[in-house]
Amino acid sequence: MQKKFFKSRFGLLYVFFSFFLAISFIIRNVLLVKAWHSLDAGPWLILKIYGLGLFFDLITMLYFALPFVFYLMLVPEKIYRGKLNRVVIYFVTFAVINLLLFDGVSEYFFFDEFSTRFNFIAVDYLIYTTEVIKNIRESYPVMPLLAAIAGMSLAVFLYVKRWLDRGLQVKSTMASRFMRGAVFLILPLCLIFSPDLPLNLIATNSYANELSQNGVYDLFAAFRHNQIDYETFYAMRDTGTVFKNLRGLLKERNSYFVNNDPFKITREIKNSGREKKLNVVVVMVESLSAEYLGVFGNGEKLSPRLDALAKKSLLFTNFYATGTRTVRGLEAVTLSIPPTPGASVVRRPHNEDLFSWGHVMKDKGYDTKFIYGGYGYFDNMAYFFGHNGFETTDRTDFKKKEIIFENAWGVSDEDLLNKSLKEFNKSYEKKRPFFAFIMTTSNHRPYTYPEGRIDIPSHTGREGAVKYTDYALGKFISDAQKEPWFADTVFVIVADHCASSAGKVKLPVKKYQIPLFIYSPAHIRPRKVDTLASQIDIAPTVLGLLNFSYRSDFFGKDIFKMQPDQERAFIGTYEKLGYIKGDKLAILDVKKETDLYQFDRYTGKVKELPADKAFLDEAISYYQGASYIFKHNLSQWKASRER
């Protein structure tokens, strides 16, 4: 670094700029190596990754530097050249170096788990610090990592200290400081008012797009965009046309609309035969991708109990998660809605008294229960379920003697399922049918569980957590068989989302495939069902199996009453909205972008398709219609019943 850069106090910024760009370059290199096997990289793609990456690094660097620019502009000469300021500069420099190195290490581990730079998930994790910090401490060697980061920070600080000292010795006038500072202020302002271009989409390969980003930039962008207005950002059609299409798409053979209001989707569902007041137990399993189960081709024998149960159940072999987070699975199954942009409805304000499966069952005379082994405030779960037809049980309701094992996310699946059996017995003793929604946690990093249950030691990886969850579920079914209510109970086992949804394309369909079992040996004949469906179809399907007639605002359908041309599924992230029909996938994205693909459900391979207006109109009708309904508060339980 040349002395001429330190002819003003702004030379201190050049130290920061140099380190910021260096650490950003190193992070990108490390993540590139990690993702190399999935990139299909050529020279042009690599050039775009690094070129656009440098652009985002520069933007982030300029924003990051703004507080320091103001400080260097405004601090009087006497204070600037004083001993106290020297101490402040030293401390801030060390802190910034430490922060950037910490960010680099954090990005590596975040990318390792989610295959993305910092995003919406990282924002959620910053909100729920208690669980996240505990999870991190249980998953990684935190203290050695922090010590290593501190040591590296000190080494870097000592290296750059000589340039800091030179910058601290320079005299300057207020006029010169304001002239130089103005340059650093104008550049970020120009970027704020520049066109909002989709620069992050350099390829169809999602890994390439992620590598071209800057993690710090993405984190703050996620803070800004945790709510996404459909009408502003997504492809639109005339609202009247959308609802006309939507009503046609939702119509079933056994349903009719209760009125002619074009913006209402309330239907009367009529099922023939006597209603079966069977108990219903829904177990939503954390991160249980179909790829981990033997019945879906896994040869590692991680799921012997579920594989055996599959032979006695309705096994759905063409079934998909709507999203990539637990709250998306909860939302889809409870409310029977497609994923809408931004935060899940579970996390949004004004999500009380929505048309939910819980309300339908409660109206039929059921005890309705949401049972979770963690703390219910996490992801707003207790509030959401408590205000949508369920009584809630969470970690605070477990007695000490009821807990064999717990980690950052809650009690073990064994403890959770044992507690659930007790709750079911309470309802049985009162001679009331029960509807329970259970959310597990053990199949989640740090992958810890009670020792001695399976042949894979705790805290050794995902495979062990899957096998332990399989053990706990098998034990649960075995224990339930001893209870007097078992014969009159329907068990629904489904994943909340897949273990990973990263892929070479925006929405890799195969990565969203999850298992769905419906088991009730006294009432349901086992068989495989290959109908294309997703989590929003569970509630209508189970209600159909019970022969329940009810008023519905659900977007989902009874899978067994679908015509072949009605089969479809929904997948998405908080930004990208996918619609599957046959072997075609439509993706709606921000900037009002739309993409069409053909995919192979077995290999996951995709190819782009030309425009298909009818198919795209269907996708838009579902997503625009759902967003409109929730934006305008049209999915209220009481209102639906009064129509």
C-alpha positions as CSV (number, residue, x, y, z in Angstrom):
1,M,0.0,0.0,0.0
2,Q,1.5,3.3,-1.1
3,K,2.0,6.3,1.2
4,K,0.0,8.6,-1.2
5,F,-3.2,6.9,-0.1
6,F,-2.7,8.3,3.4
7,K,-2.4,12.0,2.5
8,S,-5.9,12.4,4.2
9,R,-7.5,10.7,7.2
10,F,-9.6,8.8,4.7
11,G,-6.6,6.6,4.1
12,L,-8.0,4.6,7.0
13,L,-10.9,3.6,4.8
14,Y,-8.5,2.1,2.3
15,V,-7.3,-0.3,4.9
16,F,-11.0,-1.3,5.5
17,F,-11.7,-1.6,1.8
18,S,-8.7,-3.8,1.1
19,F,-9.6,-6.2,3.9
20,F,-13.3,-6.3,3.1
21,L,-12.6,-7.2,-0.6
22,A,-10.0,-9.7,0.4
23,I,-12.2,-11.6,2.8
24,S,-15.2,-11.4,0.4
25,F,-12.9,-12.9,-2.3
26,I,-11.7,-15.7,0.0
27,I,-15.3,-16.6,1.1
28,R,-16.4,-16.8,-2.5
29,N,-13.5,-19.1,-3.4
30,V,-14.2,-21.4,-0.5
31,L,-17.9,-21.6,-1.3
32,L,-17.1,-22.2,-5.0
33,V,-14.9,-25.2,-4.1
34,K,-17.7,-26.5,-1.9
35,A,-20.4,-26.2,-4.6
36,W,-18.1,-27.1,-7.5
37,H,-19.7,-30.6,-8.1
38,S,-23.1,-28.9,-8.6
39,L,-22.1,-26.0,-10.8
40,D,-21.5,-27.3,-14.3
41,A,-19.1,-24.4,-14.4
42,G,-17.4,-23.1,-17.5
43,P,-15.1,-20.1,-18.0
44,W,-17.9,-17.7,-18.8
45,L,-20.0,-18.7,-15.8
46,I,-16.9,-18.4,-13.5
47,L,-16.2,-14.9,-15.0
48,K,-19.9,-13.9,-14.3
49,I,-19.8,-15.2,-10.7
50,Y,-16.6,-13.2,-9.9
51,G,-17.6,-10.2,-11.9
52,L,-21.0,-9.8,-10.4
53,G,-19.6,-10.9,-7.1
54,L,-17.1,-8.0,-7.1
55,F,-20.0,-5.6,-7.9
56,F,-22.0,-6.7,-4.9
57,D,-18.9,-6.7,-2.7
58,L,-18.3,-3.0,-3.7
59,I,-21.9,-2.1,-3.0
60,T,-21.8,-3.7,0.4
61,M,-18.5,-2.2,1.2
62,L,-19.7,1.3,0.4
63,Y,-22.8,0.9,2.6
64,F,-20.8,-0.6,5.4
65,A,-18.3,2.3,5.3
66,L,-20.9,5.1,5.7
67,P,-20.7,5.4,9.5
68,F,-16.9,5.6,9.3
69,V,-17.2,8.2,6.5
70,F,-19.4,10.5,8.7
71,Y,-17.0,10.0,11.6
72,L,-13.9,10.9,9.5
73,M,-15.7,13.9,8.0
74,L,-17.0,15.4,11.3
75,V,-14.5,14.7,14.0
76,P,-12.4,17.9,14.7
77,E,-8.7,17.8,14.1
78,K,-7.8,18.2,17.8
79,I,-9.9,15.1,18.8
80,Y,-8.8,13.1,15.8
81,R,-5.1,13.5,16.6
82,G,-5.7,12.8,20.3
83,K,-4.8,9.6,22.2
84,L,-8.4,8.7,22.9
85,N,-9.2,8.7,19.2
86,R,-6.2,6.4,18.5
87,V,-7.6,3.9,21.0
88,V,-11.1,4.2,19.4
89,I,-9.7,3.6,15.9
90,Y,-7.7,0.6,17.1
91,F,-10.7,-0.9,18.9
92,V,-13.1,-0.3,16.0
93,T,-10.6,-1.7,13.4
94,F,-10.0,-4.9,15.5
95,A,-13.8,-5.3,16.0
96,V,-14.5,-4.9,12.3
97,I,-11.8,-7.4,11.3
98,N,-13.2,-9.8,13.9
99,L,-16.8,-9.3,12.6
100,L,-15.9,-9.9,9.0
101,L,-13.9,-13.0,9.8
102,F,-16.8,-14.2,12.0
103,D,-19.2,-13.5,9.1
104,G,-17.0,-15.5,6.7
105,V,-17.0,-18.6,9.0
106,S,-20.8,-18.2,9.6
107,E,-21.4,-18.1,5.9
108,Y,-19.5,-21.3,5.4
109,F,-21.6,-23.2,7.9
110,F,-24.9,-21.6,6.7
111,F,-24.0,-22.5,3.1
112,D,-23.1,-26.0,4.3
113,E,-26.6,-26.5,5.8
114,F,-28.9,-24.5,3.4
115,S,-26.8,-24.2,0.2
116,T,-27.4,-20.4,0.1
117,R,-25.8,-17.2,1.2
118,F,-27.6,-15.5,4.1
119,N,-31.3,-15.1,3.4
120,F,-34.8,-15.1,5.0
121,I,-33.8,-18.1,7.1
122,A,-30.9,-16.2,8.6
123,V,-33.2,-13.4,9.5
124,D,-35.5,-15.8,11.3
125,Y,-32.6,-17.3,13.2
126,L,-31.5,-13.9,14.4
127,I,-34.9,-13.3,15.9
128,Y,-35.0,-16.6,17.8
129,T,-31.6,-16.3,19.4
130,T,-32.1,-18.6,22.4
131,E,-32.8,-21.8,20.3
132,V,-30.3,-20.8,17.6
133,I,-27.4,-20.0,19.9
134,K,-28.0,-23.2,21.8
135,N,-28.2,-25.2,18.6
136,I,-25.0,-23.7,17.3
137,R,-23.2,-24.5,20.6
138,E,-24.4,-28.1,20.4
139,S,-23.6,-28.5,16.7
140,Y,-20.2,-26.9,16.3
141,P,-16.9,-26.4,18.3
142,V,-17.9,-22.8,19.1
143,M,-15.2,-21.8,21.6
144,P,-12.2,-23.1,19.5
145,L,-13.7,-21.4,16.4
146,L,-14.1,-18.1,18.3
147,A,-10.6,-18.4,19.7
148,A,-9.2,-19.0,16.2
149,I,-11.2,-16.0,14.8
150,A,-9.9,-13.8,17.6
151,G,-6.3,-15.0,16.9
152,M,-6.6,-14.3,13.2
153,S,-8.1,-10.9,13.9
154,L,-5.3,-9.9,16.1
155,A,-2.7,-11.0,13.5
156,V,-4.5,-9.0,10.8
157,F,-4.8,-6.0,13.1
158,L,-1.1,-6.0,13.9
159,Y,-0.3,-6.3,10.2
160,V,-2.4,-3.2,9.2
161,K,-1.6,-1.2,12.4
162,R,1.3,0.6,10.7
163,W,-1.1,2.0,8.0
164,L,-3.5,3.0,10.7
165,D,-0.7,4.9,12.5
166,R,0.1,6.8,9.3
167,G,-3.5,7.7,8.7
168,L,-3.8,9.0,12.3
169,Q,-0.8,11.4,11.8
170,V,-2.3,13.2,8.7
171,K,-3.5,16.8,9.1
172,S,-6.6,17.9,7.2
173,T,-9.0,20.8,6.8
174,M,-12.7,20.6,7.1
175,A,-13.1,21.6,3.5
176,S,-10.9,18.8,2.3
177,R,-12.6,16.3,4.5
178,F,-16.0,17.2,3.2
179,M,-14.9,17.1,-0.4
180,R,-13.4,13.6,0.0
181,G,-16.3,12.4,2.2
182,A,-18.8,13.6,-0.4
183,V,-17.5,11.1,-2.9
184,F,-18.1,8.2,-0.5
185,L,-21.6,9.5,0.3
186,I,-22.7,10.1,-3.3
187,L,-21.8,6.6,-4.6
188,P,-24.2,4.7,-2.3
189,L,-26.9,7.3,-3.1
190,C,-26.5,6.6,-6.8
191,L,-26.9,2.9,-6.1
192,I,-30.1,3.6,-4.1
193,F,-31.7,5.4,-7.0
194,S,-30.4,3.1,-9.7
195,P,-32.9,0.7,-11.5
196,D,-33.6,-2.4,-9.5
197,L,-32.3,-5.0,-11.9
198,P,-32.3,-8.7,-11.3
199,L,-28.5,-8.8,-11.4
200,N,-28.4,-11.8,-9.1
201,L,-29.8,-14.1,-11.7
202,I,-26.8,-14.9,-13.9
203,A,-27.7,-18.5,-14.6
204,T,-30.4,-21.1,-14.2
205,N,-28.0,-22.8,-11.8
206,S,-29.0,-21.6,-8.3
207,Y,-25.5,-22.3,-6.9
208,A,-24.0,-19.9,-9.4
209,N,-26.5,-17.2,-8.4
210,E,-25.8,-17.7,-4.7
211,L,-22.0,-17.5,-5.3
212,S,-22.3,-14.2,-7.1
213,Q,-23.9,-12.6,-4.0
214,N,-22.4,-11.0,-0.9
215,G,-23.6,-12.5,2.4
216,V,-23.8,-9.3,4.3
217,Y,-25.7,-7.6,1.5
218,D,-28.1,-10.6,1.3
219,L,-28.7,-10.5,5.1
220,F,-29.8,-6.9,5.1
221,A,-31.8,-7.4,1.9
222,A,-33.7,-10.2,3.6
223,F,-34.4,-7.9,6.6
224,R,-36.0,-5.4,4.2
225,H,-38.0,-7.9,2.2
226,N,-39.5,-10.3,4.8
227,Q,-42.9,-9.3,3.5
228,I,-43.4,-9.4,-0.2
229,D,-46.5,-7.9,-1.8
230,Y,-47.7,-10.1,-4.6
231,E,-49.3,-7.3,-6.7
232,T,-46.1,-5.3,-6.7
233,F,-43.6,-8.0,-7.5
234,Y,-45.3,-10.9,-9.4
235,A,-46.9,-11.5,-12.7
236,M,-50.6,-10.5,-12.6
237,R,-53.8,-11.0,-14.4
238,D,-57.1,-9.2,-14.1
239,T,-58.5,-10.0,-10.6
240,G,-61.9,-10.9,-11.9
241,T,-60.4,-13.3,-14.4
242,V,-58.2,-14.8,-11.8
243,F,-61.1,-15.6,-9.5
244,K,-63.2,-17.0,-12.3
245,N,-60.3,-19.3,-13.2
246,L,-59.7,-20.1,-9.5
247,R,-63.3,-21.1,-8.8
248,G,-63.1,-23.4,-11.8
249,L,-59.9,-24.9,-10.6
250,L,-61.2,-25.5,-7.1
251,K,-64.5,-27.1,-8.1
252,E,-64.9,-30.8,-7.3
253,R,-67.6,-33.3,-8.2
254,N,-68.9,-33.4,-4.6
255,S,-68.9,-29.6,-4.0
256,Y,-70.7,-26.5,-4.9
257,F,-70.1,-22.8,-4.2
258,V,-72.4,-21.3,-1.5
259,N,-73.0,-18.1,-3.3
260,N,-72.2,-16.3,-6.6
261,D,-69.8,-13.7,-5.2
262,P,-67.0,-13.9,-7.7
263,F,-64.3,-13.2,-5.1
264,K,-65.3,-15.9,-2.6
265,I,-64.2,-19.6,-2.8
266,T,-66.4,-21.0,0.0
267,R,-67.8,-24.3,-1.1
268,E,-70.1,-26.9,0.5
269,I,-68.4,-30.3,0.5
270,K,-70.8,-33.2,0.5
271,N,-69.4,-36.7,1.1
272,S,-71.8,-39.7,0.9
273,G,-72.1,-42.3,3.6
274,R,-72.1,-42.2,7.4
275,E,-69.6,-39.8,9.0
276,K,-66.8,-41.7,10.8
277,K,-65.9,-40.0,14.0
278,L,-62.4,-41.5,14.1
279,N,-59.6,-40.0,16.0
280,V,-57.0,-38.3,13.7
281,V,-53.3,-38.0,14.6
282,V,-51.1,-36.0,12.3
283,V,-47.4,-36.4,13.0
284,M,-45.3,-33.8,11.1
285,V,-41.7,-35.0,11.0
286,E,-38.8,-32.6,10.8
287,S,-36.9,-32.7,7.5
288,L,-37.9,-36.2,6.5
289,S,-37.0,-36.2,2.8
290,A,-38.4,-39.1,0.7
291,E,-34.8,-39.9,-0.3
292,Y,-34.0,-41.2,3.2
293,L,-36.7,-43.9,3.2
294,G,-36.2,-47.4,1.9
295,V,-39.6,-47.4,0.2
296,F,-38.3,-44.6,-2.0
297,G,-35.1,-46.4,-2.9
298,N,-32.7,-45.6,-0.1
299,G,-30.4,-48.6,0.6
300,E,-28.9,-47.5,3.9
301,K,-31.6,-49.1,6.0
302,L,-32.3,-45.8,7.9
303,S,-36.1,-46.3,8.1
304,P,-36.9,-50.0,8.8
305,R,-40.0,-49.2,11.0
306,L,-41.4,-46.7,8.5
307,D,-40.7,-49.0,5.6
308,A,-42.7,-51.7,7.4
309,L,-45.5,-49.3,8.2
310,A,-45.6,-48.2,4.5
311,K,-46.8,-51.7,3.5
312,K,-49.8,-51.3,5.9
313,S,-50.6,-47.8,4.9
314,L,-51.8,-45.6,2.1
315,L,-48.4,-44.6,0.7
316,F,-48.3,-41.5,-1.5
317,T,-45.4,-41.8,-3.9
318,N,-45.8,-38.5,-5.9
319,F,-46.2,-36.1,-3.0
320,Y,-44.4,-32.7,-2.4
321,A,-43.7,-30.2,0.4
322,T,-44.9,-26.7,-0.4
323,G,-41.8,-25.0,1.1
324,T,-38.4,-25.2,2.7
325,R,-39.3,-24.3,6.3
326,T,-41.3,-25.9,9.1
327,V,-43.7,-23.0,9.2
328,R,-44.5,-23.6,5.5
329,G,-45.5,-27.2,6.2
330,L,-47.6,-26.2,9.2
331,E,-49.3,-23.5,7.2
332,A,-50.0,-25.9,4.2
333,V,-51.5,-28.7,6.3
334,T,-53.4,-26.6,8.7
335,L,-54.8,-24.0,6.4
336,S,-54.7,-26.0,3.1
337,I,-53.2,-23.0,1.1
338,P,-50.4,-22.6,-1.4
339,P,-47.3,-20.8,-0.2
340,T,-47.7,-17.0,-0.6
341,P,-44.6,-14.7,-1.0
342,G,-42.6,-13.6,2.1
343,A,-43.2,-14.9,5.6
344,S,-45.4,-17.8,6.2
345,V,-48.9,-17.0,7.4
346,V,-47.9,-18.7,10.7
347,R,-45.4,-15.8,11.3
348,R,-47.6,-13.0,10.0
349,P,-49.6,-10.5,12.1
350,H,-53.4,-10.8,12.0
351,N,-53.4,-14.5,11.4
352,E,-56.1,-15.3,14.0
353,D,-59.4,-17.2,13.4
354,L,-58.5,-18.3,9.8
355,F,-60.3,-21.1,8.1
356,S,-58.4,-24.1,9.4
357,W,-58.5,-27.8,9.8
358,G,-58.5,-27.3,13.5
359,H,-61.7,-25.3,13.3
360,V,-63.4,-27.9,11.1
361,M,-62.6,-30.7,13.5
362,K,-63.6,-28.7,16.6
363,D,-66.9,-27.9,14.9
364,K,-67.4,-31.7,14.6
365,G,-67.0,-32.2,18.3
366,Y,-63.3,-33.1,18.5
367,D,-60.7,-32.2,21.1
368,T,-58.1,-30.4,19.0
369,K,-54.5,-30.4,20.1
370,F,-51.2,-29.0,18.8
371,I,-48.3,-30.8,20.6
372,Y,-44.7,-29.6,20.2
373,G,-41.5,-30.6,22.0
374,G,-39.9,-27.1,21.8
375,Y,-41.0,-23.8,23.1
376,G,-44.1,-22.7,21.3
377,Y,-43.1,-19.0,20.9
378,F,-40.5,-20.2,18.3
379,D,-41.8,-19.3,14.8
380,N,-45.0,-18.0,16.5
381,M,-46.3,-21.6,16.6
382,A,-48.2,-21.5,19.9
383,Y,-49.9,-18.2,19.0
384,F,-50.9,-19.4,15.5
385,F,-52.3,-22.8,16.6
386,G,-53.9,-21.3,19.8
387,H,-55.8,-18.8,17.7
388,N,-56.9,-21.2,14.9
389,G,-58.8,-23.9,16.6
390,F,-56.2,-25.8,18.7
391,E,-55.3,-26.2,22.3
392,T,-51.5,-26.1,22.6
393,T,-48.9,-28.2,24.5
394,D,-45.3,-27.3,24.3
395,R,-42.0,-27.7,26.2
396,T,-43.3,-25.7,29.2
397,D,-45.9,-28.4,29.8
398,F,-43.5,-31.3,30.2
399,K,-42.6,-32.4,33.7
400,K,-39.0,-33.2,34.5
401,K,-39.8,-36.9,34.8
402,E,-41.3,-36.9,31.3
403,I,-38.0,-35.9,29.7
404,I,-35.4,-38.5,28.8
405,F,-33.4,-36.2,26.5
406,E,-33.5,-32.7,25.2
407,N,-31.4,-30.4,23.0
408,A,-31.6,-26.9,21.6
409,W,-34.9,-27.5,19.8
410,G,-36.8,-29.3,22.5
411,V,-37.4,-32.7,24.0
412,S,-36.6,-35.9,22.1
413,D,-39.1,-37.4,19.8
414,E,-39.6,-40.2,22.2
415,D,-40.6,-37.8,25.0
416,L,-42.9,-35.8,22.6
417,L,-44.7,-38.9,21.4
418,N,-45.0,-40.4,24.9
419,K,-46.6,-37.1,26.0
420,S,-48.9,-37.2,23.1
421,L,-50.2,-40.7,24.1
422,K,-51.1,-39.2,27.6
423,E,-53.0,-36.4,25.9
424,F,-54.9,-38.8,23.8
425,N,-55.8,-40.9,26.8
426,K,-57.3,-37.8,28.5
427,S,-59.7,-37.3,25.6
428,Y,-60.6,-40.9,25.5
429,E,-61.4,-40.9,29.2
430,K,-63.8,-38.0,28.5
431,K,-65.3,-40.1,25.7
432,R,-64.4,-37.4,23.1
433,P,-62.8,-38.0,19.7
434,F,-59.4,-36.2,19.3
435,F,-57.6,-34.5,16.5
436,A,-53.9,-34.0,17.2
437,F,-51.2,-32.2,15.3
438,I,-47.7,-33.2,16.5
439,M,-44.5,-31.5,15.4
440,T,-41.2,-33.4,15.9
441,T,-37.7,-31.9,16.3
442,S,-35.1,-34.6,16.6
443,N,-34.2,-34.8,12.9
444,H,-32.5,-31.4,13.0
445,R,-29.0,-30.3,13.6
446,P,-27.3,-30.9,16.1
447,Y,-28.7,-34.4,15.4
448,T,-28.6,-35.5,19.0
449,Y,-30.8,-38.1,20.7
450,P,-30.8,-40.6,23.5
451,E,-28.0,-43.1,23.3
452,G,-28.6,-46.8,23.0
453,R,-31.8,-46.6,20.8
454,I,-30.1,-47.3,17.4
455,D,-26.8,-48.4,16.1
456,I,-25.6,-44.9,15.1
457,P,-24.1,-42.8,17.9
458,S,-25.8,-39.5,18.7
459,H,-24.4,-36.3,17.2
460,T,-22.8,-38.0,14.2
461,G,-25.0,-36.6,11.4
462,R,-28.3,-36.6,9.6
463,E,-28.4,-40.4,9.0
464,G,-28.4,-41.1,12.8
465,A,-31.2,-38.5,13.4
466,V,-33.3,-40.0,10.6
467,K,-32.9,-43.5,12.1
468,Y,-33.7,-42.3,15.6
469,T,-36.8,-40.6,14.4
470,D,-37.8,-43.8,12.6
471,Y,-37.2,-45.7,15.9
472,A,-39.3,-43.2,17.9
473,L,-42.2,-43.3,15.4
474,G,-42.1,-47.1,15.3
475,K,-42.2,-47.2,19.1
476,F,-45.1,-44.7,19.1
477,I,-47.2,-46.8,16.8
478,S,-46.4,-49.9,18.8
479,D,-47.4,-48.2,22.1
480,A,-50.5,-46.8,20.5
481,Q,-51.6,-50.3,19.5
482,K,-52.0,-51.2,23.2
483,E,-54.5,-48.4,23.8
484,P,-58.3,-48.9,23.6
485,W,-58.7,-46.0,21.1
486,F,-56.1,-47.3,18.6
487,A,-58.6,-49.2,16.4
488,D,-60.6,-46.1,15.8
489,T,-57.7,-43.8,15.0
490,V,-56.2,-42.6,11.7
491,F,-52.5,-41.8,11.7
492,V,-51.1,-39.4,9.2
493,I,-47.3,-39.2,9.0
494,V,-45.8,-36.5,6.8
495,A,-42.6,-34.4,6.6
496,D,-42.7,-30.6,7.1
497,H,-40.1,-30.1,4.3
498,C,-37.1,-31.8,2.9
499,A,-33.7,-32.0,4.5
500,S,-32.3,-29.9,1.6
501,S,-34.0,-28.0,-1.3
502,A,-30.8,-26.8,-3.0
503,G,-30.2,-27.8,-6.6
504,K,-28.9,-26.7,-9.9
505,V,-32.2,-25.0,-10.8
506,K,-34.4,-22.4,-9.1
507,L,-36.9,-25.0,-7.7
508,P,-35.5,-28.6,-8.0
509,V,-38.7,-30.6,-8.0
510,K,-37.2,-33.8,-6.9
511,K,-35.7,-32.2,-3.7
512,Y,-39.3,-31.3,-2.6
513,Q,-40.5,-34.9,-2.6
514,I,-41.6,-36.1,0.9
515,P,-43.4,-39.1,2.2
516,L,-47.0,-39.3,3.3
517,F,-48.5,-42.3,5.1
518,I,-52.1,-42.6,6.1
519,Y,-52.5,-45.6,8.5
520,S,-55.6,-47.1,10.1
521,P,-55.6,-50.9,9.7
522,A,-59.2,-51.3,10.8
523,H,-60.6,-48.7,8.4
524,I,-58.2,-48.1,5.5
525,R,-56.9,-50.7,3.0
526,P,-53.2,-50.2,2.3
527,R,-52.0,-49.4,-1.2
528,K,-49.7,-47.1,-3.1
529,V,-51.1,-43.8,-4.5
530,D,-49.2,-42.2,-7.3
531,T,-51.5,-39.1,-7.7
532,L,-49.6,-35.8,-7.9
533,A,-50.4,-33.8,-4.8
534,S,-48.9,-31.7,-2.1
535,Q,-49.3,-30.8,1.6
536,I,-52.3,-28.6,1.0
537,D,-54.3,-31.7,0.0
538,I,-53.9,-33.6,3.3
539,A,-56.8,-32.1,5.2
540,P,-59.4,-32.5,2.4
541,T,-58.2,-36.1,1.8
542,V,-58.5,-37.1,5.4
543,L,-61.8,-35.4,5.8
544,G,-62.9,-37.3,2.7
545,L,-61.8,-40.6,4.2
546,L,-64.0,-39.8,7.2
547,N,-66.9,-39.0,5.0
548,F,-67.2,-35.6,6.5
549,S,-69.4,-33.0,4.9
550,Y,-68.4,-29.4,5.7
551,R,-68.1,-25.9,4.4
552,S,-64.6,-25.2,3.0
553,D,-62.3,-22.4,2.1
554,F,-59.5,-24.8,1.5
555,F,-57.4,-24.6,-1.7
556,G,-56.5,-28.3,-1.4
557,K,-58.5,-31.2,-2.7
558,D,-59.4,-34.7,-1.8
559,I,-56.7,-36.7,-3.6
560,F,-59.1,-39.6,-4.1
561,K,-61.7,-37.5,-5.9
562,M,-59.2,-35.7,-8.2
563,Q,-59.6,-36.2,-11.9
564,P,-56.4,-36.8,-13.8
565,D,-56.4,-33.3,-15.3
566,Q,-56.8,-31.8,-11.8
567,E,-53.6,-33.3,-10.4
568,R,-51.1,-30.5,-9.4
569,A,-48.7,-29.6,-6.7
570,F,-47.2,-26.4,-5.2
571,I,-43.6,-25.9,-4.2
572,G,-41.7,-22.7,-3.4
573,T,-39.4,-20.6,-1.3
574,Y,-40.2,-17.3,0.3
575,E,-39.6,-15.7,-3.1
576,K,-40.1,-18.3,-5.8
577,L,-43.5,-19.8,-6.3
578,G,-43.7,-23.1,-8.2
579,Y,-46.7,-24.8,-9.8
580,I,-46.4,-28.4,-11.0
581,K,-48.8,-30.2,-13.4
582,G,-47.8,-33.4,-15.1
583,D,-44.2,-33.0,-16.0
584,K,-44.3,-29.2,-16.3
585,L,-43.2,-26.6,-13.8
586,A,-44.1,-22.9,-13.8
587,I,-42.0,-20.6,-11.6
588,L,-43.3,-17.2,-10.6
589,D,-40.5,-14.9,-9.3
590,V,-40.1,-11.3,-8.2
591,K,-39.6,-8.6,-11.0
592,K,-42.8,-10.3,-12.4
593,E,-40.6,-13.0,-14.0
594,T,-42.0,-16.3,-15.1
595,D,-40.2,-19.4,-16.2
596,L,-41.5,-22.7,-17.6
597,Y,-39.7,-26.0,-17.4
598,Q,-40.2,-29.7,-18.2
599,F,-38.8,-32.0,-15.5
600,D,-38.1,-35.7,-15.0
601,R,-39.5,-36.7,-11.5
602,Y,-37.1,-39.6,-11.3
603,T,-33.8,-38.0,-12.3
604,G,-34.6,-34.3,-11.5
605,K,-33.3,-33.1,-14.9
606,V,-35.1,-30.1,-16.4
607,K,-35.2,-28.2,-19.6
608,E,-36.8,-24.9,-20.4
609,L,-40.1,-24.8,-22.2
610,P,-41.6,-22.2,-24.5
611,A,-44.5,-20.0,-23.4
612,D,-47.7,-21.8,-22.4
613,K,-50.3,-19.2,-21.6
614,A,-53.0,-21.6,-20.3
615,F,-50.6,-23.3,-17.9
616,L,-49.1,-20.0,-16.7
617,D,-52.6,-18.6,-16.1
618,E,-53.4,-21.5,-13.9
619,A,-50.3,-20.9,-11.8
620,I,-51.0,-17.2,-11.5
621,S,-54.7,-17.8,-10.6
622,Y,-53.8,-20.0,-7.7
623,Y,-51.0,-17.7,-6.3
624,Q,-52.6,-14.3,-7.1
625,G,-55.9,-15.6,-5.7
626,A,-54.4,-16.9,-2.5
627,S,-52.4,-13.7,-1.9
628,Y,-55.5,-11.6,-2.6
629,I,-57.6,-13.6,-0.1
630,F,-55.1,-13.2,2.7
631,K,-54.4,-9.6,1.9
632,H,-58.1,-8.7,2.1
633,N,-58.8,-10.9,5.1
634,L,-61.3,-13.1,3.2
635,S,-60.4,-16.4,4.8
636,Q,-62.0,-16.0,8.3
637,W,-63.6,-19.1,9.9
638,K,-66.7,-17.3,11.2
639,A,-67.3,-15.4,8.0
640,S,-67.0,-18.6,5.9
641,R,-69.6,-20.4,8.1
642,E,-72.0,-17.5,7.7
643,R,-71.9,-17.3,4.0
